[in-house]
Amino acid sequence: MTDPAPIRDRRTFPRVTSDDLQVGLRRRGHLGQLHGSVLDFNRHGVAVLLARPLPTDQENHEVVVSLRRGESRVDNIVGVVHTCFSQEGGFRCGIQFRTQSTRQFDRAQIEAALLNLEMDFAADRSRPTRPAAETSASH
């Protein structure tokens, strides 16, 4: 028996991972905010690991997302939950940003902020890493 082929990523734009990106989610019509761990991100969406599942049905799948990385912050991003399934440690929820939604009042600013955040990740990945001996200026 052969191993199944690995699942290809169908995304047009690749997502990046980061341990220092924080997320907060608020379901439409709910006051409380949910916090989880970001699994991956790009300017079009985010995958989050949560303790509880989020609904994916058409009536209840809209969320408002806030992202923070250091001093960079993007608040009140309209998104929809496309997938949510059980995974070790919780529930993996895939959220697509809907910046063109009529509910997204500050579209241009949100899109620019998301693009800047994504570009920051790209810049971090392209910076060369040096061994500690090379970074010392004492010699």
Summary of the structure (lengths in Angstrom):
residues: 139
radius of gyration: 17.6
end to end distance: 58.8
largest distance: 64.4
contacts: 334
relative contact order: 0.17
helix: 17%
strand: 39%
